[in-house]
Structures are given as structure tokens and as C-alpha cells.
Amino acid sequence: MFEPTEDQQLVARTVREFVERDVMPVAAEMEHRDEYPHALVETMKELGLFGLNVPEAYGGSAIDYTAFAMVFEELSRGWMGLAGVIGTHSVLCDVLTRFGTEDQKRRFLPGLARGEPRGGICLSEPNAGTDLQAIATVARRDGDGYRVTGSKMWVTNGRYGQVFLLLAKTDPDAEPAHRGMGAFVVEKGEPGLTVGRDIGKVGYKTVETVDLHFEDFPVPAANLIGGVEGEGFKQVMTGLEAERLNIAARGLGVARAAFEEAIRYAQQRRTFGKPIAQHQTIQAKLAEMATRIEASRLLVYSASAKKDRRERCDLEAGMAKLFATETASEVSLEAMRILGGNGFSTDFPVERHYRDAPLLLIGGGTNELQRLIIARQLLEKHAID
Ligand SMILES: Cc1cc2nc3c(=O)[nH]c(=O)nc-3n(C[C@H](O)[C@H](O)[C@H](O)COP(=O)(O)OP(=O)(O)OC[C@H]3O[C@@H](n4cnc5c(N)ncnc54)[C@H](O)[C@@H]3O)c2cc1C
């Protein structure tokens, strides 16, 4: 059973009201124009959505993981791209909160909690995504700081964000490679950092995803997270664990949105003298969709509850991410079928959900990788020797 507390319900209700009042009426048009949602982002700042996982001592609200997931579900029900504006920003906040030095937390977290500046993460490169140990970006020691050289690809929030979590090699010869990596906070401003092109995408539009190029870019040693080299890979991986849950919750939100559209339409559209909802084939689809959504909900919120109890939940979070995002993809396609030709039309929101859903299969660790991680943990858990 998932029974949210009053506080959790209040958080979800606040975001739902924002989404229904401000987001849903404009999402389709803005998304098709690929227009950045500046005004909506301002309201998100006022609602405190940039400081959800920042401790109160540094200006955030530090809500629990369950409420955090509920925020991502509600935002994604309206517009998944908006969840993207706070998604990687939250990963940066998470890694800083957990591993940053006191000085780093004091310098960065209060601003990030207000959404001024906003953040993102620079991990993937043109030749390394799933296999992050294969990155080529290097942070070379230079006097009191480092000089970063390399190209990062797929940086969500890379144009309007100002502060990034960057993974780079501090010792390119280290074996295994992860022992020679550091995680840094990099800030725009110095010469040597160029924002490249906006990558064209089939969905997840509006939130920008760009290339960032570093050429001898200076980063103070004080920005090496935790002040230690060799820990970056571990720090980043822990941050991605938290991201898995927010991506699972986004899947739940997208699936819900597509289902709600489909079940409404099925009762209005008539063929052969009755609403299509009265045809058994359509009923079977609706039943299947709703069942998968309910199963996703239980997986997402049982994983978040475990995390809130400070229990290990990487297996459960992985399962939730896998199932809820596959569900988003399947349900949005089924919704499109239920709407018939209108499902394929840009006049209805289903086509947007259909285009947004596949990112969730890729981001936060692809679902292929997710299956491997789940299987590895199952084999550990059930080892016979
Ligand atoms: C819209 C968008 C936004 C993004 N935002 C960010 C961001 O803000 N910051 C950031 O750092 N990155 C970001 N990414 C990058 C994302 O994290 C990577 O695309 C993802 O990790 C996959 O890496 P890849 O694209 O290099 O695919 P690859 O790693 O090349 O994988 C290709 C295929 O091979 C499969 N595969 C790889 N290894 C294995 C294996 N061992 N076993 C089985 N199958 C395997 C993968 O599952 C995939 O199907 C974003 C991506 C997208 C599309």
C-alpha cells in the first residue's frame, strides 16, 4: 500500500495545482515552438522546486525521497521537459550535499536552492555514455588549480545553467580508470568553456541539451568535490542512484497523463453506434495500461519509502526505473492507438508523451544497463555458494 502522509500530499497537491493552472494550458504550444519556459521556471523557483533535496541549513527544503518522487511525477504529468529543468540540477545538489566540503556547500548550495544559479551534470561525452570510465576529459593539475580539456555531450540545462558537476580524469593512466577520476563543480565565466550546439531531439524539448567544450579551462582546486582526487566516479554514481528514482517517477507521470487522455477520449469517441470504451478490445487496453501504471506506482513508492527509511534500495530503485519507464513508453503508444488518427495529431497531447517517453529508457542509466545491474544484485543475493 502507498499511503502518502499529509505533508507529502501537500507537496504533491501544490505542484499539481501549478501544473494544471500554469503548465497544461501552454505546454503543447511552447513545446512545438521549442520555446524555453522562462516564466514557468520563475514560478518553479518561487515554489522552491530547485532546493527540494538541499538541506534546510543551506536554504533548501530537504523533503523526503517520497515527496521528491511525487514532485517529479506531478511535473511530468504536465510536461516532462519541466522535470528536466530540475532533474540534473538535483543531481548536482545531491552530490554536493553528500560529498562536498563545508566550504563547497556554503558557496554553492544556497544559490542552487533558489534556482539562481541553476545547475546540470557533465558526464557523457561523444564517445562515452554508459561506459563512463571511458571518458577522455582530463583535469590537469596546474599550480593551485586544474585545467580542464575535453568535450561533454548531452548536457541538459547546459545553456541556461551556470554551474555543473563535471567528471574528469585527474590521472588518465590509472588502472582501473575510475580510481583516476575527480568530480568538480565548474562555473561558467572564465575563458575556455564554449557552449556548442543545441542537440535536436524528437522529444524532451524546450529544456535545452547542448555540447560543452573545455579548452584549458581553469577550475580552482577548492572546487574538487570533497577535496579528494580518485573519488569522483563513486560520488557521481551515488548521485545517479538518486536520479534513477526521479526518472522512474517521471515515467509514472508520463504514463498517467497518456492514460488519462486515452480513457477520457474513449468515452467520447463513438464508432459503430457506441463509445469506443464499450468495445472490448479498447477495454482490454485500458485495463492493461491502468494495471501497469498501478504496478509502477507501487514500485516507485516502495523504493522511495525504503530510501526514506535509510535502507539499501538500489535493487528496488532499479526495478522501479526499469518498469515505470517501459510502462511510460508502452502506455503512451497504446494511448496513441486509442486516439486513432487524433493520437498522431499535434492537436492532442498524446503525441508529446509518446515522444518524451523514450528518453526515460535511456537517461539515468539505460534500461539495458538497468537489467544487468538488477541481475547482478539478484545473483549476489541468491548466490548458492
Ligand atoms: C535528451 C538527453 C539528455 C541527456 N542529458 C544528459 C546530461 O544532462 N548529462 C549527461 O552527462 N548525460 C546526459 N545524457 C546522456 C545519457 O546519459 C546517455 O545517452 C546514456 O547514458 C547512454 O549513453 P550513450 O548514449 O553513449 O549510449 P551507449 O553507451 O553508446 O550505448 C548504446 C547502446 O548500447 C547499450 N549498452 C551499452 N553498454 C552495454 C552493456 N554492457 N550491455 C548491454 N548493453 C549495453 C546501451 O544500453 C544502448 O542501448 C542525455 C541523453 C539524452 C538523450
The ligand as a MOL file (V3000), in Angstrom:
LIG
                    3D

  0  0  0     0  0            999 V3000
M  V30 BEGIN CTAB
M  V30 COUNTS 53 58 0 0 0
M  V30 BEGIN ATOM
M  V30 1 C 17.9090 14.0230 -24.0840 0
M  V30 2 C 19.1170 13.5420 -23.3550 0
M  V30 3 C 19.5800 14.2590 -22.2650 0
M  V30 4 C 20.7500 13.8570 -21.5970 0
M  V30 5 N 21.2330 14.6220 -20.5640 0
M  V30 6 C 22.4390 14.3240 -20.0320 0
M  V30 7 C 23.0590 15.1970 -19.0680 0
M  V30 8 O 22.4870 16.1980 -18.6480 0
M  V30 9 N 24.3090 14.9000 -18.6570 0
M  V30 10 C 24.9850 13.7850 -19.0790 0
M  V30 11 O 26.1080 13.5720 -18.6380 0
M  V30 12 N 24.4150 12.9330 -19.9700 0
M  V30 13 C 23.1780 13.1650 -20.4590 0
M  V30 14 N 22.6130 12.3280 -21.3980 0
M  V30 15 C 23.3840 11.1930 -21.8810 0
M  V30 16 C 22.8600 9.8650 -21.3960 0
M  V30 17 O 23.1820 9.6980 -20.0480 0
M  V30 18 C 23.4720 8.7950 -22.2980 0
M  V30 19 O 22.8970 8.9360 -23.5870 0
M  V30 20 C 23.2400 7.3960 -21.7740 0
M  V30 21 O 23.9770 7.2040 -20.5910 0
M  V30 22 C 23.6400 6.3290 -22.7910 0
M  V30 23 O 24.9240 6.5660 -23.2700 0
M  V30 24 P 25.2100 6.6100 -24.8530 0
M  V30 25 O 24.2090 7.4870 -25.4750 0
M  V30 26 O 26.6390 6.9460 -25.0310 0
M  V30 27 O 24.9270 5.1380 -25.3410 0
M  V30 28 P 25.9850 3.9380 -25.3400 0
M  V30 29 O 26.6460 3.8590 -24.0210 0
M  V30 30 O 26.8520 4.0630 -26.5370 0
M  V30 31 O 25.0260 2.6870 -25.5160 0
M  V30 32 C 24.4750 2.3240 -26.7800 0
M  V30 33 C 23.5810 1.0970 -26.5780 0
M  V30 34 O 24.3610 0.0040 -26.0760 0
M  V30 35 C 23.7850 -0.4670 -24.8570 0
M  V30 36 N 24.8620 -0.9300 -23.9860 0
M  V30 37 C 25.9690 -0.2460 -23.6010 0
M  V30 38 N 26.7240 -0.9950 -22.7990 0
M  V30 39 C 26.0580 -2.1650 -22.6330 0
M  V30 40 C 26.3260 -3.3820 -21.9140 0
M  V30 41 N 27.4020 -3.5160 -21.1360 0
M  V30 42 N 25.4350 -4.3810 -22.0240 0
M  V30 43 C 24.3250 -4.2620 -22.7790 0
M  V30 44 N 24.0100 -3.1510 -23.4740 0
M  V30 45 C 24.8790 -2.1240 -23.4090 0
M  V30 46 C 23.0410 0.7250 -24.2830 0
M  V30 47 O 22.0440 0.3050 -23.3710 0
M  V30 48 C 22.4680 1.3390 -25.5530 0
M  V30 49 O 21.3380 0.6030 -25.9270 0
M  V30 50 C 21.4250 12.6820 -22.0300 0
M  V30 51 C 20.9180 11.9260 -23.0920 0
M  V30 52 C 19.7850 12.3470 -23.7470 0
M  V30 53 C 19.2720 11.5360 -24.9150 0
M  V30 END ATOM
M  V30 BEGIN BOND
M  V30 1 1 1 2
M  V30 2 1 2 3
M  V30 3 2 2 52
M  V30 4 2 3 4
M  V30 5 1 4 5
M  V30 6 1 4 50
M  V30 7 2 5 6
M  V30 8 1 6 7
M  V30 9 1 6 13
M  V30 10 2 7 8
M  V30 11 1 7 9
M  V30 12 1 9 10
M  V30 13 2 10 11
M  V30 14 1 10 12
M  V30 15 2 12 13
M  V30 16 1 13 14
M  V30 17 1 14 15
M  V30 18 1 14 50
M  V30 19 1 15 16
M  V30 20 1 16 17
M  V30 21 1 16 18
M  V30 22 1 18 19
M  V30 23 1 18 20
M  V30 24 1 20 21
M  V30 25 1 20 22
M  V30 26 1 22 23
M  V30 27 1 23 24
M  V30 28 2 24 25
M  V30 29 1 24 26
M  V30 30 1 24 27
M  V30 31 1 27 28
M  V30 32 2 28 29
M  V30 33 1 28 30
M  V30 34 1 28 31
M  V30 35 1 31 32
M  V30 36 1 32 33
M  V30 37 1 33 34
M  V30 38 1 33 48
M  V30 39 1 34 35
M  V30 40 1 35 36
M  V30 41 1 35 46
M  V30 42 1 36 37
M  V30 43 1 36 45
M  V30 44 2 37 38
M  V30 45 1 38 39
M  V30 46 1 39 40
M  V30 47 2 39 45
M  V30 48 1 40 41
M  V30 49 2 40 42
M  V30 50 1 42 43
M  V30 51 2 43 44
M  V30 52 1 44 45
M  V30 53 1 46 47
M  V30 54 1 46 48
M  V30 55 1 48 49
M  V30 56 2 50 51
M  V30 57 1 51 52
M  V30 58 1 52 53
M  V30 END BOND
M  V30 END CTAB
M  END
